[in-house]
Amino acid sequence: MSDELLRYETNIKVRQVLVSYNVDMMKISYSCSKKTVYIYGGLYKVPYGEFTVADIKNLVAELMKLDRVRDVQCDLENWFISFETGELCIVKGKRPIVHSK
């Protein structure tokens, strides 16, 4: 199977997971490249509402279970989600700015 077809199939599966969690698809964008899912925009629930940290942990875990997905990277306006330390870190809001002295 071609890389382009595999990427297309992965995008469909990612969309299915996002929709199953009632993600507002008008406020979020995503793409898949190689074995990484990139998510950006705002992570909001439909019809209206907010996700909990537990909701997001489950959502990310389900994305990581997909074939050909080894990493999920997020650049969201309302959540900071990171795997930088080897553990999943989820904080409401943008990434805190660290000032060095």
N, C-alpha and C positions, 0 to 999 in steps of 0.2 A: 504494500500500500504506500502511496506517495506521502511525503512529509506534509504537503498541503492538505491532503485528505485527512490525515491524522490530526492536524491542527484544527480543521473544520469540525471534526467529530468531538474533539476536546472542548472547543468553544460551545458546542451544543450541550454537552454534559454540564459545563460550568453554568450555563444559563439555566438549565433545569434545576440545579442545586439552588441557585440564587432565587428563582421563582418559588421553589418549595419552601423557602424561608420567608416568603412574602417581602422580598427586597423590592423597593421602589425602583423599577428598571429605568424610569425617566431621570433618575438622579445619580445613577452609577454607570460607569463604563468598565469594561474588562477586555482583556486580550490574553491570548496564550501564545507563548513562543518557546520552542524547545520543550522543556519540562517545567516551565514557570508560568503561573497565572498572575497577571498584573491586574489589580483592581484600583480604580481611582474615581474621585467624585465624592458624593455623599452617601453614606450608608443609612438609609431610612426604611422603615416598615410601611407597608401598604395595609389599610388605607391611610392611617396616620398613627405614628407611634415611634417609639425608640426601642432599639435592641438593648438587651442586657449583655454583660460580659459573658455570661454562660451561653447565651444565644450565639454570640460571635465565636466563642471557642468551638461550639458544635458545628457551626457553618464552616469554619476553617478546617476542622477535622474531616468533615465530609468532602471538602474539596481535595484535601490531601489523599483521600482514599481512591480518587479517580485514577484510572490507568494513565500512565505517562505524565502524571503531575508529581513533582518532587519538591516544589517550593511555591509559596503564595506570597507575593509582595504587594503591599497596600500603600497608597498615598491618598488618604481620605481627609475630607475637610472637617469631619466631626469625630473621628476616632484615630488613635495612634495604635497600629498593630505592627509588631516587630518580632522577628526570630533571631535577632542579632546575637543574643547571648546563648543561643542554643535552646532557649525556652520561649514559649509563646508569651509575649507581653502585650496586654490590651489596656489602653487608657482612654477614657472619654476625652475628646478634644484633640488638638494638634500636638505634635511632638514638642515636649518642653525644650526651651532654649537653654543650653548650659553655657554659662559665662565662666571663663577661666581667669584667674588672677595673675 
